[in-house]
Amino acid sequence: MSLKIHKIFILPALIAASIFLPASAFSEEPAAGNAAPALQKVIFTPQWFPQAQFAGYYMAQELGLYNKHGLDVVFQHKPPQRKLISVLMEKNADFVTDFLSSGIKMRSNGAKIVNIGQISQHSALVFVARKSSGIKKLEDINGKRVGIWMVDFQEIPKALLEKYKIKAEIIPVVSGIELFLWRGIDVIAVMWYNEYHELLASGINEDELTSFFFKDYNLDIPEDGIYCLQETYDKNPEMCRKFAKASLEGWKEAFKNKRKTLEIIRKYCRENHIPYNNSHQSWMLNRMEELIFPADGGIPGVLSPKTYQDTAKKLKSAGVISLIPLYSDFYKNVLNGNDSGKKSEPAGGGGNVQK
C-alpha cells in the first residue's frame, strides 16, 4: 500500500518543489561569483562630425567589438570650435583622433600625448584649381588666391607652397567649398575623401580641374591616428591596446560589408542631426579604404620609424616645430604588443633634437 502512495504523490511533490527553485538553477548564466568582469568605460572623441571618415569606430561599436575587448565606449563628437588638445588635456576624453602633423606639433610643444595607432597610411590633401583660371602646373599658383583651412594642419599646405617658392595670397577658409564655387579663390586645399567629391557633386567635371596631390610632391604625410595622454598610456597600456585593436578590427569589418557600414553611418548622422548623402559617404568610405589599407603595403595601424622621421623633419624644415620628439616617446606600438622604443631609433638621434 505504501508503495502505491509513493507512486501517486512523488510527481506532484517534484513539481511543487520546482516551483520554488531559484531561476539560476535552470539558467546557463554564470553564478554571481563567476560573473563576467564589468566593462571599462572610456570616452572617444573623433575630430569631426559623424561621417565615413570614422566608419571603423562606428562598426567596432555596433558589432560589439569594443565590448568583446572589455570596453564600454562612449562617442562624443568634437565641437568644431574646440581643439582636440584641449579635449585631451582637460580629460574630457580618453582617446581622440587627429592628424599626424598635429600630434607631432602638440608633442613638440610640450603636450604629453602619444599616438597608439596610425590609422591612415597616406596623405589625402589636395590642392584643386580650375583649368580655366590658367593653373596647369604648381608654379602657376604664383600670385593666385589660395584658400586654406585655419585649423591645426594648415601648415602642410603652406609648407608645400614654401617648398616650391610659390608666393600666393592665403585666404582663410573656415569650412566648405563655397568660396571656391563662387570664384572667390583660385585654389582650395581639400581632402580627397571629402571636399574633392563635393566639388564633383556640385556640377564641376573632373576634367575641368587641375589637382595637385600632396603625396606626389614629397609631402605624403599621413593624417588620422589615435591619441591619448601619456598619463593614460602609462597607467593602463592594456586599455590602450584593447581600444586600438578593436578599432582596427572595426575598420576591417567596415570594408567587408560596405552596405551595412553605410547604414550605420547614416544612423550616427541622424542621431547627431547631420545631413547624410549616400553617394558622398560611399565615396568617402572607398577612399578611406585606400588610405588605411593601401595597395603599396605598410602595416595597418602602425606608424613606421621612417614615416615618423620623414614627417617630423618636414615639419621642422617648414618651421612648424623646432624640436623633434623621440619616436619612442611619441608612438606606442600597442597593436604589435611591444613598446615602440624597444625596437626603433628616435627620429633625430636622441631626446628632443634640434638639427
SEFI-425023 format. One record per residue (C-alpha): x, y, z; residue in three letters. Coordinates in Angstrom, 3 decimals. Layout:
<rs>
east; north; up; residuo
X; Y; Z; ALA
...
</rs>
This chain:
<rs>
east; north; up; residuo
0.000; 0.000; 0.000; MET
2.764; 2.399; 0.859; SER
4.381; 1.713; -2.488; LEU
1.274; 2.925; -4.301; LYS
1.165; 6.063; -2.212; ILE
4.728; 6.932; -3.268; HIS
3.817; 6.414; -6.907; LYS
0.856; 8.698; -6.609; ILE
2.495; 11.622; -4.754; PHE
6.135; 11.693; -5.890; ILE
5.483; 13.585; -9.190; LEU
3.308; 16.328; -7.620; PRO
5.959; 16.741; -4.941; ALA
8.685; 17.255; -7.515; LEU
6.576; 19.759; -9.428; ILE
5.834; 21.701; -6.277; ALA
9.481; 21.758; -5.322; ALA
10.482; 23.022; -8.766; SER
8.161; 26.000; -8.443; ILE
10.203; 27.328; -5.553; PHE
13.640; 26.683; -7.032; LEU
15.568; 29.879; -7.954; PRO
15.752; 30.805; -11.637; ALA
19.537; 30.401; -11.537; SER
19.013; 26.646; -11.068; ALA
17.794; 26.459; -14.693; PHE
19.892; 29.288; -16.148; SER
23.092; 28.853; -18.163; GLU
24.309; 32.241; -16.914; GLU
27.367; 32.077; -14.640; PRO
26.798; 32.271; -10.941; ALA
27.420; 35.589; -9.221; ALA
30.903; 34.535; -8.212; GLY
31.785; 33.752; -11.858; ASN
30.160; 36.828; -13.439; ALA
31.941; 38.415; -16.399; ALA
34.085; 41.384; -15.396; PRO
32.490; 44.817; -15.733; ALA
33.240; 46.748; -18.904; LEU
35.711; 49.598; -18.607; GLN
34.112; 52.886; -19.647; LYS
36.124; 55.141; -21.974; VAL
35.197; 58.300; -23.894; ILE
36.209; 58.609; -27.548; PHE
36.177; 61.883; -29.496; THR
36.634; 61.838; -33.307; PRO
37.927; 65.101; -34.732; GLN
34.833; 65.995; -36.750; TRP
31.141; 65.379; -37.243; PHE
29.854; 61.848; -37.984; PRO
30.905; 60.648; -41.437; GLN
32.601; 57.693; -43.153; ALA
35.982; 59.034; -42.036; GLN
35.165; 57.328; -38.712; PHE
33.294; 54.288; -40.030; ALA
35.642; 51.769; -38.431; GLY
34.956; 53.085; -34.951; TYR
31.211; 53.015; -35.539; TYR
31.421; 49.415; -36.728; MET
33.518; 48.414; -33.720; ALA
30.793; 49.864; -31.523; GLN
27.801; 48.409; -33.355; GLU
29.299; 44.933; -33.752; LEU
30.249; 44.747; -30.090; GLY
33.999; 44.636; -30.761; LEU
34.779; 47.154; -28.029; TYR
32.647; 45.144; -25.596; ASN
34.442; 41.972; -26.656; LYS
37.687; 43.590; -25.583; HIS
36.210; 44.694; -22.258; GLY
35.464; 48.315; -23.133; LEU
32.298; 50.386; -22.868; ASP
32.986; 53.154; -25.391; VAL
31.034; 56.400; -25.303; VAL
31.202; 58.502; -28.502; PHE
31.469; 62.246; -28.048; GLN
31.973; 64.121; -31.313; HIS
34.122; 67.216; -31.055; LYS
32.511; 70.643; -31.396; PRO
34.284; 72.305; -34.353; PRO
35.392; 75.271; -32.234; GLN
37.259; 73.070; -29.745; ARG
40.828; 71.903; -30.272; LYS
41.449; 68.225; -29.634; LEU
44.431; 69.006; -27.443; ILE
42.061; 70.852; -25.124; SER
39.662; 67.893; -25.063; VAL
42.505; 65.587; -24.025; LEU
44.319; 67.879; -21.620; MET
41.084; 68.719; -19.790; GLU
40.413; 64.963; -19.596; LYS
37.074; 65.264; -21.359; ASN
38.038; 62.236; -23.474; ALA
40.298; 59.219; -23.088; ASP
41.004; 58.798; -26.812; PHE
40.787; 61.141; -29.799; VAL
41.651; 61.032; -33.480; THR
43.817; 63.690; -35.088; ASP
46.301; 64.274; -37.903; PHE
49.879; 63.033; -37.523; LEU
51.248; 66.523; -38.172; SER
49.038; 67.950; -35.420; SER
50.075; 65.231; -32.996; GLY
53.792; 65.791; -33.584; ILE
53.328; 69.536; -33.260; LYS
51.496; 69.160; -29.942; MET
54.115; 66.788; -28.530; ARG
56.933; 69.068; -29.689; SER
55.234; 71.989; -27.924; ASN
55.218; 70.082; -24.648; GLY
51.842; 68.324; -24.629; ALA
52.291; 64.861; -23.130; LYS
50.281; 62.917; -25.701; ILE
51.059; 59.661; -27.503; VAL
49.987; 58.040; -30.751; ASN
48.730; 54.462; -30.173; ILE
47.587; 53.726; -33.720; GLY
48.381; 55.405; -37.037; GLN
45.209; 54.542; -38.945; ILE
45.780; 56.480; -42.177; SER
48.923; 55.494; -44.075; GLN
48.989; 58.219; -46.745; HIS
48.113; 61.875; -47.233; SER
44.687; 62.784; -48.621; ALA
45.436; 66.504; -49.031; LEU
44.952; 68.018; -52.475; VAL
45.212; 71.489; -53.986; PHE
42.428; 71.929; -56.548; VAL
42.094; 74.672; -59.187; ALA
40.001; 75.290; -62.278; ARG
41.931; 74.864; -65.501; LYS
40.081; 77.914; -66.785; SER
41.953; 80.017; -64.211; SER
45.168; 79.286; -66.092; GLY
46.555; 76.872; -63.498; ILE
48.051; 73.830; -65.198; LYS
51.157; 73.251; -63.079; LYS
52.099; 74.030; -59.484; LEU
54.129; 77.118; -60.402; GLU
51.007; 78.692; -61.946; ASP
49.660; 79.206; -58.404; ILE
52.063; 82.158; -58.047; ASN
50.053; 85.326; -57.422; GLY
46.776; 83.431; -57.067; LYS
44.337; 83.358; -54.134; ARG
44.650; 80.092; -52.211; VAL
42.009; 79.005; -49.709; GLY
43.407; 77.105; -46.703; ILE
41.527; 75.928; -43.620; TRP
42.522; 77.773; -40.496; MET
42.973; 74.622; -38.416; VAL
45.896; 72.757; -36.892; ASP
47.106; 71.205; -40.152; PHE
47.137; 74.445; -42.162; GLN
50.932; 74.318; -42.010; GLU
51.105; 71.443; -44.508; ILE
49.544; 73.354; -47.455; PRO
51.696; 76.349; -46.531; LYS
54.757; 74.101; -46.445; ALA
54.058; 72.910; -49.988; LEU
53.871; 76.490; -51.254; LEU
57.053; 77.421; -49.416; GLU
58.913; 74.335; -50.641; LYS
58.326; 75.350; -54.259; TYR
58.845; 79.074; -53.506; LYS
55.312; 79.958; -54.545; ILE
54.062; 83.388; -53.492; LYS
50.287; 83.309; -53.155; ALA
47.625; 85.217; -51.275; GLU
46.400; 82.980; -48.446; ILE
42.658; 83.272; -47.855; ILE
41.355; 81.728; -44.591; PRO
38.602; 79.158; -45.078; VAL
36.507; 78.126; -42.105; VAL
34.860; 75.152; -43.818; SER
33.146; 74.112; -47.018; GLY
33.884; 74.743; -50.704; ILE
31.521; 77.657; -51.364; GLU
34.268; 80.288; -51.689; LEU
35.831; 78.235; -54.488; PHE
32.483; 77.650; -56.193; LEU
31.777; 81.406; -56.113; TRP
35.261; 82.028; -57.579; ARG
36.311; 83.993; -54.531; GLY
39.540; 81.974; -54.573; ILE
41.517; 80.337; -57.369; ASP
42.828; 77.333; -55.454; VAL
41.462; 75.437; -52.466; ILE
43.008; 72.815; -50.191; ALA
40.664; 69.836; -49.871; VAL
40.640; 66.282; -48.610; MET
40.482; 63.680; -51.360; TRP
37.886; 61.646; -49.479; TYR
35.653; 64.599; -48.667; ASN
35.618; 68.046; -50.288; GLU
37.105; 66.774; -53.565; TYR
33.983; 64.725; -54.115; HIS
31.799; 67.637; -53.028; GLU
33.317; 69.669; -55.864; LEU
32.390; 66.950; -58.356; LEU
28.895; 66.665; -56.868; ALA
28.429; 70.423; -57.232; SER
28.496; 70.062; -61.026; GLY
32.178; 70.603; -61.845; ILE
33.572; 67.926; -64.156; ASN
36.802; 66.253; -63.113; GLU
38.453; 67.148; -66.427; ASP
37.789; 70.833; -65.659; GLU
40.046; 70.648; -62.616; LEU
43.772; 70.629; -62.035; THR
44.616; 68.598; -58.950; SER
47.879; 68.586; -57.017; PHE
48.047; 65.623; -54.635; PHE
50.493; 66.413; -51.840; PHE
51.821; 62.842; -51.847; LYS
53.101; 63.453; -55.386; ASP
55.177; 66.415; -54.153; TYR
57.118; 64.647; -51.399; ASN
54.625; 65.654; -48.726; LEU
52.989; 62.297; -48.163; ASP
52.168; 62.948; -44.510; ILE
49.514; 60.519; -43.193; PRO
46.582; 62.017; -41.362; GLU
44.260; 60.216; -38.927; ASP
45.743; 58.492; -35.887; GLY
44.529; 57.582; -32.384; ILE
45.864; 59.644; -29.469; TYR
45.683; 59.638; -25.700; CYS
47.519; 61.273; -22.832; LEU
50.913; 59.879; -21.866; GLN
49.425; 59.523; -18.393; GLU
46.614; 57.335; -19.734; THR
49.083; 55.061; -21.506; TYR
51.405; 54.818; -18.511; ASP
48.565; 53.906; -16.149; LYS
46.748; 51.493; -18.435; ASN
48.622; 50.351; -21.557; PRO
46.316; 47.325; -21.821; GLU
43.261; 49.557; -22.140; MET
45.044; 51.450; -24.908; CYS
45.918; 48.208; -26.673; ARG
42.315; 46.999; -26.469; LYS
40.934; 50.255; -27.893; PHE
43.403; 50.363; -30.785; ALA
42.944; 46.666; -31.600; LYS
39.135; 46.784; -31.523; ALA
39.170; 49.950; -33.657; SER
41.345; 48.338; -36.326; LEU
39.079; 45.274; -36.281; GLU
36.186; 47.676; -36.804; GLY
37.855; 49.130; -39.889; TRP
38.349; 45.678; -41.367; LYS
34.676; 44.899; -40.817; GLU
33.634; 48.257; -42.270; ALA
35.196; 47.388; -45.620; PHE
33.868; 43.818; -45.656; LYS
30.220; 44.916; -45.723; ASN
30.036; 48.451; -47.046; LYS
26.264; 48.477; -47.441; ARG
25.823; 47.682; -43.750; LYS
28.524; 50.200; -42.875; THR
26.716; 52.966; -44.756; LEU
23.521; 52.166; -42.862; GLU
25.393; 52.581; -39.593; ILE
26.980; 55.849; -40.737; ILE
23.516; 57.135; -41.592; ARG
22.340; 56.160; -38.097; LYS
25.125; 58.193; -36.462; TYR
24.467; 61.165; -38.746; CYS
20.761; 61.131; -37.902; ARG
21.421; 60.825; -34.166; GLU
23.698; 63.874; -34.331; ASN
21.400; 65.844; -36.696; HIS
23.959; 65.804; -39.513; ILE
22.796; 65.595; -43.172; PRO
23.502; 62.241; -44.823; TYR
24.222; 61.704; -48.516; ASN
24.690; 58.074; -49.523; ASN
26.731; 58.815; -52.653; SER
29.136; 61.089; -50.790; HIS
29.573; 58.752; -47.823; GLN
30.139; 55.827; -50.185; SER
32.890; 57.783; -51.971; TRP
34.443; 58.644; -48.612; MET
34.331; 55.045; -47.408; LEU
36.087; 53.803; -50.548; ASN
38.792; 56.440; -50.290; ARG
39.354; 55.659; -46.608; MET
39.936; 52.022; -47.522; GLU
42.700; 53.079; -49.913; GLU
44.281; 55.250; -47.217; LEU
44.076; 52.697; -44.388; ILE
44.850; 49.511; -46.333; PHE
46.921; 50.841; -49.264; PRO
47.937; 48.592; -52.125; ALA
51.579; 49.616; -51.733; ASP
51.911; 47.779; -48.431; GLY
52.584; 49.083; -44.951; GLY
51.254; 47.659; -41.698; ILE
47.706; 48.903; -40.959; PRO
47.547; 50.910; -37.752; GLY
51.317; 51.135; -37.357; VAL
53.489; 54.272; -37.555; LEU
56.834; 53.222; -39.012; SER
60.062; 54.900; -37.837; PRO
60.690; 56.067; -41.415; LYS
57.274; 57.703; -41.791; THR
57.693; 59.420; -38.433; TYR
61.203; 60.606; -39.204; GLN
60.265; 61.925; -42.655; ASP
57.191; 63.725; -41.298; THR
58.974; 65.280; -38.307; ALA
61.864; 66.540; -40.445; LYS
59.482; 68.099; -42.964; LYS
57.597; 69.854; -40.165; LEU
60.856; 71.155; -38.730; LYS
62.087; 72.284; -42.130; SER
58.811; 74.181; -42.623; ALA
59.207; 75.887; -39.251; GLY
56.160; 74.134; -37.765; VAL
58.257; 72.629; -34.944; ILE
61.678; 73.467; -33.547; SER
62.305; 70.214; -31.683; LEU
61.712; 66.669; -32.918; ILE
60.346; 64.433; -30.141; PRO
61.771; 60.953; -29.717; LEU
59.912; 58.397; -31.792; TYR
59.696; 56.159; -28.735; SER
58.166; 58.993; -26.702; ASP
55.608; 59.857; -29.347; PHE
54.491; 56.446; -30.629; TYR
53.476; 53.346; -28.670; LYS
53.154; 50.212; -30.777; ASN
50.333; 48.677; -28.756; VAL
48.933; 46.761; -31.737; LEU
52.024; 44.580; -32.013; ASN
52.351; 44.191; -28.260; GLY
55.645; 45.998; -27.843; ASN
56.722; 49.461; -26.831; ASP
57.919; 51.394; -29.875; SER
61.092; 52.432; -28.141; GLY
62.352; 48.879; -27.768; LYS
62.905; 48.338; -31.461; LYS
63.151; 51.768; -33.046; SER
65.603; 54.604; -33.195; GLU
64.498; 58.175; -32.461; PRO
63.681; 60.384; -35.390; ALA
66.589; 62.689; -34.804; GLY
69.067; 60.590; -32.901; GLY
68.199; 61.110; -29.246; GLY
65.881; 63.079; -26.981; GLY
64.281; 66.199; -28.335; ASN
66.749; 67.136; -31.016; VAL
67.291; 70.319; -32.983; GLN
69.185; 69.853; -36.206; LYS
</rs>
